Amino acid sequence: MRPRILVVYYSQTGQLRQILDSILSDINGKADIDYAVIEPVTPFPFPWSALQFFDAMPETVEHLPCVVKPIPSEILNKNYDLIILGYQPWFLNPSQPATGFLQSELAKILMGKPVVTVIGCRNMWLHAQEKVKGYLDGLGARLVGNIVLTDTNPNLVSTLTVIRWSFKGQKKASGLLPAAGVQDEDVAAANRFGKTIYQHFVDDNLIDLQRGLLSQGAVVLKPGLVILEQRGIKNFRIWSKYIRRKGGPGDPARASRVLAFKNLLIVAIFILSPISNLTALIKLAIKRHALLKDVEYFRQVDYEKGRI
């Protein structure tokens, strides 16, 4: 039987669509594949202005998302064997369009279905994935696989390239900086995951799919990232509430607080980040066993509420 696969995704820059196309490129003729794009009723800008970008943080962190457009009825009325959900993290949480979809009636299409999540991001995705796991669990969906593609350049380099891309719309390499985003060779090599997904489906063995994906490098995770995300999400939660006390999205009354958050985040990335990395290494040495257990958990598809 040819598997019927639905791909639901939001891609602001188009890179995630390229990743999804690569994953499925070698099984297009073996499966019936439909795509459903998550579209905000009011589109987010790209490139962003700095104020627009950082003003999106509070609602993203608080999971007060944008409204999304309906998915075509011919897709909603079909019965799919597998659903692939593609999303990007924003501010350590699912993007507002992804959260908007998962909170809407449209997400009922996921009910009772096996789901593979595909993440394309700079480097931090753990907390966002835990939130997605929570939504899927609430819908009675079954997460059977997770694929994460990240920018493998050093942290400060990838920060500079994503700033250039987000605020100037320039992805290509310039000066001493490489191209922004997930490396092209990693996108192209993602076709190996589609073959694994297909084989596990025809073998009726989706329960072991994540093990097969991990053997191919679907999730590469360093222990230090766990520590940095644990710290980061606490600060984002504090700032999101502080900013929202001055109004909702775009309210001029909160602009000064948004800009203060922006300035603090820039200082944290470029000045405090090396110190944070050092303290993370110290903590890793002290609590290595516990952190390695965390790494193993985040590489898998199990869900434990409140893990991060």
Backbone bond lengths (Angstrom), bond angles and torsions (degrees), N, CA, C in turn:
res aa  C-N    CA-C-N  psi(-1)  N-CA   C-N-CA  omega(-1)  CA-C   N-CA-C  phi
1 M - - - 1.460 - - 1.527 109.78 -
2 R 1.313 116.56 131.66 1.457 120.30 176.85 1.527 109.49 -72.20
3 P 1.334 117.11 124.89 1.468 118.28 178.41 1.523 111.13 -65.53
4 R 1.320 115.44 142.76 1.465 121.71 174.97 1.535 107.02 -103.15
5 I 1.321 114.62 114.06 1.465 121.06 -173.46 1.521 109.89 -116.03
6 L 1.330 116.11 131.45 1.453 121.45 172.75 1.522 108.74 -109.30
7 V 1.319 116.52 131.16 1.466 122.47 176.42 1.526 107.45 -109.12
8 V 1.328 116.35 114.14 1.462 122.39 177.66 1.527 107.04 -109.14
9 Y 1.338 118.00 128.03 1.462 117.92 -174.95 1.520 111.69 -157.72
10 Y 1.325 114.51 158.70 1.456 122.45 167.29 1.515 108.03 -126.45
11 S 1.322 116.72 128.62 1.464 121.16 -179.94 1.513 108.63 -136.76
12 Q 1.324 116.40 108.77 1.454 120.53 -177.73 1.518 112.00 -71.87
13 T 1.331 117.11 -38.25 1.465 121.18 -176.18 1.521 113.25 -99.75
14 G 1.317 117.52 -13.75 1.457 121.65 -175.77 1.514 113.80 95.56
15 Q 1.342 118.06 -11.98 1.457 119.95 -177.09 1.521 112.04 -66.48
16 L 1.327 117.82 -39.20 1.462 119.49 -178.91 1.528 110.83 -65.17
17 R 1.323 117.31 -35.71 1.464 119.24 176.25 1.534 110.13 -62.85
18 Q 1.318 117.45 -38.45 1.467 120.54 176.68 1.526 111.08 -62.59
19 I 1.318 116.48 -40.63 1.464 121.04 178.18 1.526 110.23 -63.17
20 L 1.323 116.52 -46.80 1.468 120.78 -179.57 1.526 110.83 -63.24
21 D 1.320 116.94 -42.91 1.467 120.15 178.19 1.523 111.09 -60.92
22 S 1.331 116.47 -39.67 1.458 119.82 179.41 1.525 110.72 -65.83
23 I 1.323 116.88 -44.59 1.462 120.48 -179.76 1.525 111.04 -57.04
24 L 1.312 116.39 -39.41 1.464 120.88 -173.52 1.530 113.38 -95.77
25 S 1.329 117.29 -0.36 1.465 120.27 -171.30 1.526 113.71 -60.17
26 D 1.325 117.54 -35.60 1.461 119.91 -175.31 1.526 113.81 -90.35
27 I 1.328 117.24 -0.98 1.472 118.46 178.99 1.529 111.93 -121.72
28 N 1.329 116.60 8.41 1.466 119.64 -179.60 1.515 112.58 -55.20
29 G 1.320 117.16 -38.60 1.457 119.94 -178.77 1.507 114.11 -81.95
30 K 1.337 116.96 -6.95 1.461 120.94 -177.31 1.523 113.05 -107.14
31 A 1.326 116.40 -10.16 1.458 121.25 -177.91 1.521 109.68 -136.37
32 D 1.332 116.15 153.87 1.457 121.96 172.96 1.522 107.39 -91.84
33 I 1.335 116.71 113.19 1.464 121.55 -171.36 1.525 109.98 -118.46
34 D 1.326 116.01 126.60 1.456 122.67 173.87 1.523 109.04 -115.89
35 Y 1.328 115.82 148.44 1.462 121.36 176.52 1.527 109.56 -114.94
36 A 1.325 116.43 136.86 1.462 122.20 173.44 1.525 107.69 -126.24
37 V 1.314 116.12 116.16 1.469 121.22 -178.46 1.529 109.32 -87.39
38 I 1.321 116.20 130.73 1.462 120.88 172.75 1.523 107.59 -81.01
39 E 1.341 116.06 118.09 1.465 120.41 -176.18 1.520 110.53 -120.75
40 P 1.320 118.72 119.52 1.470 120.45 174.48 1.531 110.25 -64.30
41 V 1.325 116.33 142.92 1.465 120.03 175.30 1.529 109.32 -60.28
42 T 1.319 116.19 -42.82 1.465 121.50 172.94 1.520 107.96 -108.48
43 P 1.326 118.19 106.36 1.474 120.00 -174.95 1.529 112.52 -62.42
44 F 1.314 115.11 147.53 1.452 120.09 172.37 1.530 108.79 -81.18
45 P 1.331 117.10 147.39 1.471 119.30 -176.71 1.520 111.36 -74.03
46 F 1.310 115.00 151.19 1.462 120.16 168.12 1.521 108.62 -153.95
47 P 1.327 118.17 124.77 1.468 125.61 -3.78 1.523 112.58 -66.10
48 W 1.337 114.40 159.31 1.453 121.74 179.71 1.529 110.51 -86.43
49 S 1.339 115.87 159.60 1.463 119.36 157.43 1.519 106.08 -87.35
50 A 1.312 117.00 160.15 1.464 120.17 -178.96 1.524 110.90 -60.11
51 L 1.335 117.48 -42.26 1.461 120.34 -178.56 1.527 110.72 -65.50
52 Q 1.333 117.76 -42.16 1.471 120.58 178.92 1.524 111.23 -61.77
53 F 1.328 115.61 -42.74 1.457 119.88 -177.06 1.528 111.53 -64.04
54 F 1.320 116.66 -52.44 1.462 119.57 -176.30 1.525 111.92 -74.05
55 D 1.323 117.00 -22.61 1.466 120.00 175.65 1.531 111.71 -69.64
56 A 1.325 117.35 -18.75 1.467 120.89 177.59 1.524 112.42 -78.74
57 M 1.335 117.43 -11.95 1.463 120.46 -175.65 1.529 114.41 -62.27
58 P 1.338 119.87 -51.49 1.468 118.70 -172.29 1.529 113.50 -58.24
59 E 1.326 117.08 -46.18 1.464 119.55 -178.08 1.530 111.41 -70.52
60 T 1.340 116.64 -32.15 1.461 119.72 176.09 1.519 110.61 -63.61
61 V 1.333 116.66 -47.03 1.460 122.04 -177.89 1.530 111.38 -68.48
62 E 1.323 116.54 -36.60 1.463 120.81 -178.93 1.530 112.57 -84.40
63 H 1.323 117.68 -1.42 1.470 122.70 -179.53 1.533 111.01 57.44
64 L 1.338 113.76 48.54 1.465 122.96 173.06 1.523 106.09 -114.51
65 P 1.313 117.34 78.10 1.460 120.78 -163.35 1.519 113.76 -86.51
66 C 1.325 113.87 177.90 1.456 121.96 175.05 1.533 110.27 -75.15
67 V 1.317 115.12 162.34 1.462 121.52 174.19 1.522 108.15 -84.54
68 V 1.322 117.28 138.18 1.465 120.99 -178.96 1.521 110.67 -112.41
69 K 1.315 115.20 154.72 1.454 121.82 -179.38 1.536 111.03 -72.87
70 P 1.326 117.27 155.49 1.471 120.19 178.28 1.527 111.74 -63.46
71 I 1.322 115.05 152.02 1.463 121.93 171.36 1.522 107.78 -87.46
72 P 1.338 118.73 141.82 1.468 120.23 -178.69 1.530 112.67 -51.96
73 S 1.333 116.06 140.22 1.462 121.23 -175.73 1.525 112.19 -62.99
74 E 1.338 117.27 -29.62 1.470 118.56 -179.48 1.530 111.30 -66.32
75 I 1.326 116.65 -23.60 1.465 120.15 174.57 1.527 110.62 -83.80
76 L 1.326 116.34 -44.71 1.466 120.13 -179.56 1.520 112.22 -60.62
77 N 1.329 116.58 -28.43 1.467 120.37 -176.23 1.520 113.30 -89.91
78 K 1.332 117.41 -1.83 1.461 120.54 178.54 1.527 110.63 -88.37
79 N 1.312 115.07 157.21 1.456 121.31 176.01 1.530 108.60 -107.10
80 Y 1.326 116.76 114.82 1.464 121.24 -176.15 1.527 110.57 -103.54
81 D 1.321 114.97 148.03 1.460 121.17 178.34 1.522 112.13 -84.76
82 L 1.322 116.10 -26.21 1.460 121.24 -176.64 1.522 108.69 -152.93
83 I 1.319 116.12 141.33 1.462 120.80 177.72 1.520 109.16 -121.94
84 I 1.307 116.22 131.46 1.461 122.92 175.28 1.521 107.64 -105.20
85 L 1.316 117.05 122.59 1.460 122.54 -179.25 1.518 108.63 -109.74
86 G 1.327 116.64 113.90 1.458 122.00 -179.72 1.523 110.97 -105.81
87 Y 1.321 116.56 131.19 1.465 119.61 -179.64 1.523 110.47 -153.42
88 Q 1.346 114.91 165.39 1.465 121.39 173.12 1.522 108.97 -116.06
89 P 1.322 117.45 147.16 1.462 120.10 170.24 1.533 110.52 -78.01
90 W 1.320 114.84 139.60 1.466 122.20 167.74 1.530 106.88 -120.36
91 F 1.301 117.96 125.17 1.467 121.44 176.09 1.534 111.40 50.86
92 L 1.333 115.58 45.86 1.462 124.05 175.83 1.527 113.41 67.36
93 N 1.323 117.27 17.46 1.460 123.07 177.48 1.520 108.97 -135.97
94 P 1.336 118.11 164.63 1.462 117.87 173.99 1.526 109.98 -59.09
95 S 1.323 116.68 147.46 1.462 120.03 177.34 1.527 109.55 -56.44
96 Q 1.318 115.77 155.70 1.466 119.58 -179.65 1.531 112.64 -57.68
97 P 1.342 120.33 -42.43 1.467 118.31 176.67 1.528 113.04 -61.49
98 A 1.346 117.60 -39.49 1.465 119.85 178.48 1.517 110.72 -63.93
99 T 1.340 116.96 -44.84 1.461 120.51 177.92 1.523 110.82 -65.42
100 G 1.338 116.57 -38.87 1.462 119.89 177.33 1.514 111.81 -58.41
101 F 1.322 116.76 -42.32 1.467 120.95 176.49 1.526 110.92 -64.32
102 L 1.321 116.93 -47.64 1.464 120.65 -175.18 1.527 112.62 -67.17
103 Q 1.327 117.38 -23.69 1.464 121.05 177.67 1.526 112.61 -90.75
104 S 1.316 117.84 -8.24 1.466 121.17 -173.97 1.529 111.83 -93.38
105 E 1.318 114.44 171.10 1.467 120.68 175.91 1.528 111.27 -63.57
106 L 1.327 116.58 -23.85 1.460 120.13 -179.27 1.531 111.69 -61.44
107 A 1.329 116.17 -28.05 1.468 120.16 -176.55 1.522 112.38 -68.24
108 K 1.327 117.63 -9.61 1.469 119.75 177.45 1.528 111.93 -60.98
109 I 1.326 115.85 -20.49 1.469 119.00 178.03 1.528 110.92 -63.22
110 L 1.351 117.14 -18.78 1.461 121.91 179.48 1.527 112.92 -85.22
111 M 1.312 117.28 -13.32 1.465 120.81 -171.84 1.526 111.59 -59.68
112 G 1.336 114.72 125.58 1.455 120.53 177.17 1.512 115.35 73.16
113 K 1.331 117.73 6.86 1.460 120.73 -174.81 1.531 111.37 -101.62
114 P 1.329 117.00 149.12 1.465 119.28 168.05 1.526 109.30 -73.18
115 V 1.330 115.84 137.15 1.462 121.58 -174.32 1.526 109.54 -128.94
116 V 1.333 115.52 137.43 1.460 122.53 169.79 1.516 107.34 -112.80
117 T 1.326 117.63 125.50 1.457 120.40 175.89 1.526 109.50 -94.19
118 V 1.338 114.66 142.79 1.468 121.59 177.19 1.521 106.96 -127.81
119 I 1.329 116.02 123.12 1.460 122.47 -176.45 1.523 109.15 -117.54
120 G 1.315 116.16 130.59 1.459 121.73 170.85 1.518 108.03 -120.47
121 C 1.336 118.30 121.07 1.459 119.33 -174.14 1.528 110.73 -157.17
122 R 1.353 114.87 177.88 1.459 119.60 177.83 1.525 109.87 -71.70
123 N 1.335 117.45 -60.69 1.473 117.81 175.93 1.524 114.41 -159.34
124 M 1.323 120.05 -26.42 1.462 121.07 -173.68 1.530 111.26 -102.93
125 W 1.332 116.96 124.45 1.460 120.96 -174.61 1.531 113.49 -147.53
126 L 1.319 119.11 -3.99 1.464 121.75 -171.05 1.534 112.52 -63.52
127 H 1.335 116.62 -51.89 1.461 119.53 -178.18 1.522 111.17 -65.24
128 A 1.332 116.58 -39.66 1.466 119.73 178.07 1.526 110.99 -59.29
129 Q 1.333 116.38 -43.40 1.464 119.83 -179.35 1.528 111.35 -66.57
130 E 1.324 116.93 -35.95 1.470 118.75 177.24 1.528 110.64 -63.50
131 K 1.318 116.99 -38.53 1.468 120.27 177.48 1.526 110.73 -65.74
132 V 1.329 116.74 -41.65 1.464 119.92 177.22 1.531 110.43 -63.40
133 K 1.323 116.87 -42.47 1.468 120.11 175.87 1.524 110.65 -55.27
134 G 1.343 116.41 -42.22 1.459 120.40 179.76 1.522 112.23 -62.11
135 Y 1.331 116.34 -43.67 1.470 119.45 177.47 1.528 110.90 -62.67
136 L 1.322 116.73 -44.89 1.463 120.26 -179.54 1.520 110.85 -62.92
137 D 1.323 116.60 -41.09 1.455 120.55 178.18 1.526 110.88 -61.07
138 G 1.332 116.64 -42.22 1.460 120.68 178.57 1.516 113.42 -65.01
139 L 1.317 116.86 -26.32 1.467 121.89 179.28 1.526 112.52 -88.36
140 G 1.329 116.89 -5.10 1.460 118.98 -176.31 1.509 113.07 74.51
141 A 1.347 116.73 17.27 1.469 120.49 175.48 1.523 108.58 -81.62
142 R 1.322 115.94 162.58 1.464 121.11 -175.94 1.528 108.70 -120.66
143 L 1.324 116.14 107.22 1.462 120.32 178.20 1.523 108.86 -73.63
144 V 1.335 116.46 117.63 1.471 120.61 -176.37 1.524 112.34 -113.71
145 G 1.338 117.34 -10.73 1.454 118.99 -178.54 1.512 111.76 -162.02
146 N 1.332 115.75 153.23 1.458 121.33 176.19 1.520 108.88 -144.65
147 I 1.327 115.80 130.58 1.458 123.01 179.30 1.524 107.60 -123.23
148 V 1.331 116.82 128.62 1.458 121.15 -177.63 1.520 109.42 -125.70
149 L 1.329 115.90 121.11 1.462 121.06 173.92 1.523 108.43 -113.67
150 T 1.330 116.35 126.43 1.458 121.47 -177.29 1.524 111.02 -125.38
151 D 1.329 115.00 166.43 1.462 121.96 172.06 1.528 106.91 -75.33
152 T 1.314 117.60 119.15 1.468 121.05 -175.21 1.525 113.48 -90.28
153 N 1.326 117.82 3.50 1.461 119.93 174.65 1.531 110.21 -68.32
154 P 1.348 118.06 159.40 1.470 120.23 176.18 1.524 111.39 -54.49
155 N 1.328 115.99 153.22 1.457 122.45 -171.88 1.526 113.36 -53.29
156 L 1.328 117.70 -49.79 1.461 120.04 -177.16 1.524 111.63 -68.25
157 V 1.326 116.95 -34.82 1.467 120.23 177.22 1.527 110.21 -65.02
158 S 1.330 116.56 -47.34 1.464 119.64 -179.19 1.521 111.20 -66.17
159 T 1.333 117.51 -29.74 1.463 120.47 175.62 1.521 110.36 -64.27
160 L 1.322 116.80 -46.34 1.462 120.47 -179.85 1.518 112.24 -64.71
161 T 1.333 117.21 -39.83 1.470 119.04 -178.93 1.517 111.58 -71.33
162 V 1.334 118.12 -35.09 1.467 119.01 179.36 1.530 110.89 -72.79
163 I 1.335 117.03 -31.56 1.470 119.75 173.90 1.521 109.77 -63.89
164 R 1.344 117.04 -45.92 1.467 121.29 178.54 1.531 110.96 -59.39
165 W 1.335 116.23 -41.18 1.468 121.55 -178.25 1.531 110.89 -71.38
166 S 1.339 116.45 -46.15 1.465 120.65 -174.81 1.519 112.92 -69.49
167 F 1.341 117.36 -37.05 1.457 120.26 -173.18 1.526 114.05 -103.14
168 K 1.342 116.54 -17.16 1.461 119.95 177.94 1.531 112.87 -118.03
169 G 1.320 116.98 -11.07 1.460 120.98 -179.64 1.515 113.42 75.42
170 Q 1.348 117.29 15.17 1.461 121.27 -176.29 1.520 110.77 -102.83
171 K 1.317 116.56 110.05 1.456 121.60 177.78 1.533 112.00 -89.66
172 K 1.319 116.96 -33.79 1.461 121.67 -173.99 1.523 112.15 -64.46
173 A 1.315 115.10 155.45 1.464 121.38 177.50 1.530 110.43 -61.09
174 S 1.331 115.71 147.87 1.459 120.21 177.44 1.520 108.83 -154.02
175 G 1.316 116.19 139.90 1.454 119.75 -178.92 1.518 110.67 58.53
176 L 1.328 115.93 -127.54 1.462 121.19 179.33 1.525 112.53 -91.54
177 L 1.331 116.45 -2.90 1.460 119.80 -175.27 1.523 111.02 -94.47
178 P 1.339 117.56 138.92 1.464 121.12 176.96 1.523 110.97 -76.51
179 A 1.302 116.07 179.67 1.464 121.15 174.41 1.519 109.83 -63.24
180 A 1.330 115.64 151.39 1.459 120.72 -179.76 1.522 110.75 -84.27
181 G 1.326 114.59 160.68 1.457 120.38 171.96 1.512 113.58 87.17
182 V 1.329 114.18 -171.03 1.463 121.61 177.99 1.526 108.53 -64.10
183 Q 1.314 116.75 136.73 1.466 120.79 -177.39 1.538 110.67 -62.77
184 D 1.334 115.57 142.24 1.460 121.33 -176.85 1.524 111.80 -57.23
185 E 1.336 116.31 -39.39 1.467 118.72 -178.41 1.526 111.71 -66.71
186 D 1.341 116.87 -30.69 1.462 120.04 177.53 1.528 111.14 -73.04
187 V 1.328 115.78 -36.65 1.472 119.47 175.69 1.527 109.68 -62.43
188 A 1.332 116.66 -47.46 1.467 120.50 -178.46 1.527 111.38 -62.32
189 A 1.338 116.62 -38.79 1.463 120.64 -177.08 1.520 113.28 -74.90
190 A 1.330 117.53 -7.88 1.467 120.75 -179.03 1.523 112.73 -68.59
191 N 1.344 117.26 -9.83 1.477 118.98 178.90 1.524 111.66 -61.26
192 R 1.338 117.41 -21.88 1.467 119.76 -179.31 1.527 111.32 -63.91
193 F 1.318 117.27 -28.56 1.457 120.00 -177.77 1.526 111.82 -71.30
194 G 1.334 116.48 -34.62 1.463 119.76 179.21 1.520 111.84 -61.86
195 K 1.317 115.73 -40.87 1.464 119.73 179.24 1.526 110.46 -61.92
196 T 1.322 116.31 -40.28 1.460 120.68 -179.74 1.528 110.95 -67.60
197 I 1.326 116.35 -42.98 1.472 119.85 177.30 1.521 110.29 -59.22
198 Y 1.326 116.31 -46.49 1.465 120.72 -178.68 1.529 111.21 -62.02
199 Q 1.327 117.34 -45.89 1.460 120.20 -176.91 1.531 111.75 -64.88
200 H 1.317 117.00 -39.85 1.461 119.33 178.12 1.521 111.52 -67.82
201 F 1.323 116.57 -30.89 1.458 118.80 177.07 1.528 111.03 -68.61
202 V 1.324 116.79 -50.61 1.471 118.97 -177.16 1.525 111.00 -67.08
203 D 1.321 117.66 -24.72 1.467 120.91 176.28 1.531 111.83 -85.37
204 D 1.335 117.15 1.06 1.466 122.19 -178.03 1.525 110.40 53.98
205 N 1.336 115.31 47.66 1.459 120.98 -173.68 1.530 110.65 -136.00
206 L 1.337 117.13 44.45 1.458 120.17 -179.93 1.524 111.84 -66.54
207 I 1.314 117.37 -20.30 1.459 120.16 179.58 1.536 111.38 -62.17
208 D 1.328 116.72 -26.32 1.467 121.17 179.23 1.531 112.60 -103.46
209 L 1.325 117.13 10.65 1.463 119.75 -175.46 1.526 111.81 -61.42
210 Q 1.339 118.18 -45.99 1.459 118.81 -176.79 1.518 111.70 -61.72
211 R 1.309 117.09 -35.94 1.460 119.66 176.47 1.528 110.51 -60.06
212 G 1.326 116.14 -42.55 1.461 120.18 178.65 1.525 111.75 -66.60
213 L 1.326 117.34 -40.51 1.459 120.70 178.68 1.523 111.67 -65.90
214 L 1.331 116.05 -40.63 1.463 119.69 179.28 1.524 111.67 -63.39
215 S 1.315 116.29 -35.25 1.471 119.48 179.26 1.524 111.23 -64.98
216 Q 1.331 116.61 -18.25 1.468 121.57 178.64 1.524 112.44 -101.56
217 G 1.324 116.89 7.95 1.464 119.79 178.05 1.506 114.51 83.02
218 A 1.338 118.07 30.80 1.464 120.80 -177.87 1.521 112.78 -67.84
219 V 1.328 117.69 -26.67 1.467 121.89 179.09 1.522 108.60 -136.28
220 V 1.320 116.46 113.05 1.463 122.04 175.07 1.522 106.91 -110.21
221 L 1.329 116.57 118.11 1.461 120.07 -171.73 1.527 110.80 -137.39
222 K 1.341 115.76 123.46 1.459 121.40 176.61 1.527 109.45 -94.26
223 P 1.338 117.74 141.54 1.471 120.83 -177.04 1.526 113.76 -55.70
224 G 1.340 117.89 -34.41 1.455 120.45 -178.63 1.518 112.87 -59.03
225 L 1.327 117.26 -29.03 1.460 120.54 -179.18 1.526 110.93 -65.27
226 V 1.326 116.96 -34.73 1.462 120.93 178.03 1.525 109.90 -59.97
227 I 1.324 116.82 -46.12 1.466 121.60 -178.96 1.522 110.82 -64.43
228 L 1.331 117.17 -45.23 1.469 120.99 -177.73 1.528 111.17 -64.57
229 E 1.318 117.40 -38.73 1.470 118.98 179.02 1.519 111.53 -70.15
230 Q 1.320 117.38 -38.12 1.455 120.07 177.45 1.517 111.26 -58.92
231 R 1.331 116.05 -40.86 1.465 120.27 177.70 1.526 111.31 -70.44
232 G 1.331 114.97 -45.67 1.459 119.79 -174.64 1.508 113.59 -62.62
233 I 1.326 117.68 -42.58 1.462 119.32 -174.52 1.526 110.85 -68.40
234 K 1.320 117.37 -32.72 1.471 119.94 176.90 1.520 110.39 -61.72
235 N 1.337 116.89 -45.39 1.465 120.71 179.85 1.519 111.93 -67.19
236 F 1.322 117.43 -39.25 1.466 120.37 179.12 1.528 110.76 -63.05
237 R 1.318 117.46 -39.35 1.467 120.55 179.23 1.526 111.23 -63.98
238 I 1.329 116.75 -40.74 1.472 120.65 178.51 1.520 110.32 -63.42
239 W 1.346 116.37 -47.75 1.460 120.25 -177.08 1.529 112.33 -69.70
240 S 1.319 118.03 -33.97 1.468 119.50 -179.66 1.522 110.56 -63.44
241 K 1.321 116.77 -42.32 1.477 120.15 178.70 1.524 110.93 -68.75
242 Y 1.322 116.17 -40.12 1.467 120.94 179.60 1.534 110.83 -61.54
243 I 1.311 117.41 -43.39 1.468 120.93 -179.62 1.523 111.20 -70.02
244 R 1.333 117.57 -41.74 1.459 120.21 -176.79 1.528 113.31 -67.51
245 R 1.325 117.37 -19.01 1.463 119.19 175.87 1.527 112.02 -65.93
246 K 1.342 116.77 -14.18 1.459 121.66 178.11 1.529 112.63 -102.38
247 G 1.339 117.69 8.86 1.459 119.05 176.87 1.511 113.01 127.86
248 G 1.349 114.61 178.37 1.453 121.96 -177.63 1.515 112.62 -90.45
249 P 1.333 116.77 -171.28 1.469 121.58 -176.47 1.531 112.08 -54.63
250 G 1.314 115.29 131.92 1.461 120.60 176.43 1.511 115.29 79.02
251 D 1.320 119.12 -1.33 1.460 121.66 -179.43 1.531 109.05 -68.33
252 P 1.345 118.27 122.10 1.475 119.90 -179.40 1.523 112.82 -58.80
253 A 1.340 116.78 -24.69 1.455 119.98 -177.32 1.525 112.47 -65.64
254 R 1.309 116.06 -21.84 1.460 117.63 -178.34 1.536 113.18 -102.82
255 A 1.309 116.58 1.43 1.467 120.63 -175.20 1.523 112.17 -59.00
256 S 1.321 117.81 -39.96 1.462 119.80 -178.32 1.524 111.10 -65.77
257 R 1.318 117.20 -35.37 1.460 120.37 178.36 1.527 110.79 -72.63
258 V 1.321 116.25 -36.69 1.469 119.94 176.42 1.523 109.97 -61.99
259 L 1.337 117.15 -44.62 1.465 120.79 -179.22 1.530 110.96 -68.05
260 A 1.329 117.14 -33.53 1.458 119.73 175.84 1.522 110.69 -64.51
261 F 1.331 116.30 -40.79 1.463 120.71 176.29 1.520 110.46 -62.58
262 K 1.325 116.51 -43.10 1.471 120.68 179.12 1.525 110.61 -58.89
263 N 1.320 116.81 -47.48 1.459 120.54 -178.01 1.525 111.31 -64.23
264 L 1.320 116.61 -40.27 1.463 119.94 179.43 1.524 110.71 -65.84
265 L 1.327 116.96 -40.13 1.460 120.28 -179.57 1.525 110.95 -65.53
266 I 1.321 117.02 -39.62 1.470 120.70 178.12 1.526 110.25 -63.26
267 V 1.329 116.51 -43.56 1.469 119.95 177.03 1.520 110.18 -61.37
268 A 1.334 116.27 -43.09 1.468 120.63 -178.67 1.525 111.11 -61.71
269 I 1.328 116.35 -40.62 1.470 120.15 -177.03 1.530 111.45 -72.02
270 F 1.326 116.19 -46.91 1.464 119.15 -170.27 1.533 113.99 -92.58
271 I 1.325 117.71 -23.48 1.460 119.75 -177.45 1.529 111.86 -111.79
272 L 1.330 116.14 -46.60 1.459 119.54 -176.12 1.520 113.20 -86.70
273 S 1.328 117.24 -17.80 1.464 119.88 -177.60 1.529 113.00 -57.38
274 P 1.343 119.96 -45.61 1.474 118.84 177.94 1.526 112.66 -59.87
275 I 1.350 116.90 -37.79 1.463 120.30 177.56 1.521 110.40 -66.46
276 S 1.342 116.11 -42.19 1.465 120.69 178.92 1.518 110.80 -62.63
277 N 1.318 116.28 -38.75 1.469 119.49 178.43 1.521 110.85 -63.94
278 L 1.339 116.73 -38.39 1.464 120.41 179.28 1.524 110.63 -65.91
279 T 1.336 116.52 -46.43 1.469 119.09 179.61 1.519 111.08 -65.99
280 A 1.340 116.79 -31.74 1.460 119.95 176.57 1.521 110.70 -65.29
281 L 1.329 116.53 -38.34 1.465 120.04 177.84 1.525 111.35 -65.55
282 I 1.345 115.36 -38.43 1.465 119.32 177.74 1.525 110.20 -64.68
283 K 1.333 116.10 -45.28 1.465 120.12 179.15 1.524 110.79 -64.21
284 L 1.328 115.59 -36.80 1.462 119.80 178.29 1.518 110.43 -62.01
285 A 1.324 116.55 -40.43 1.469 120.08 179.99 1.527 111.16 -66.92
286 I 1.359 116.01 -36.32 1.461 120.02 -177.26 1.529 111.84 -78.18
287 K 1.334 115.60 -41.13 1.468 120.07 -174.17 1.526 111.04 -118.00
288 R 1.304 115.78 41.01 1.461 120.37 -174.33 1.531 112.44 -59.11
289 H 1.319 116.46 -44.63 1.465 119.33 -176.59 1.527 111.06 -60.87
290 A 1.336 116.53 -45.76 1.468 120.16 -179.65 1.521 111.33 -64.81
291 L 1.342 116.60 -40.14 1.459 119.81 -179.39 1.527 111.90 -67.85
292 L 1.316 117.02 -37.63 1.456 119.56 177.95 1.524 110.78 -65.38
293 K 1.329 116.74 -34.15 1.468 120.11 174.43 1.526 110.11 -65.20
294 D 1.341 116.57 -39.26 1.469 120.55 176.70 1.528 110.49 -62.64
295 V 1.323 116.29 -45.03 1.467 120.55 179.34 1.519 110.39 -57.55
296 E 1.318 117.15 -45.60 1.459 120.55 -179.19 1.531 110.80 -63.21
297 Y 1.324 116.54 -39.29 1.472 119.45 177.99 1.526 110.93 -62.61
298 F 1.328 117.32 -48.66 1.465 120.22 -175.32 1.532 112.28 -68.77
299 R 1.305 117.86 -21.75 1.467 120.82 175.78 1.532 111.98 -75.56
300 Q 1.317 116.57 -18.48 1.453 121.20 -175.79 1.532 110.76 -95.82
301 V 1.328 116.55 -175.54 1.463 121.76 -177.67 1.517 112.57 -110.67
302 D 1.335 118.23 3.69 1.459 121.21 176.97 1.528 109.79 -67.12
303 Y 1.347 115.47 158.23 1.453 119.77 -178.35 1.517 110.78 -128.90
304 E 1.336 115.68 123.06 1.451 123.07 173.91 1.527 107.40 -124.32
305 K 1.290 117.24 111.02 1.468 121.88 -175.89 1.519 111.02 -56.78
306 G 1.344 116.14 135.14 1.459 121.81 176.38 1.506 114.31 78.27
307 R 1.323 119.17 18.85 1.467 121.51 -176.44 1.530 111.48 -68.21
308 I 1.325 117.39 -28.83 1.469 120.27 177.11 1.527 109.12 -140.48
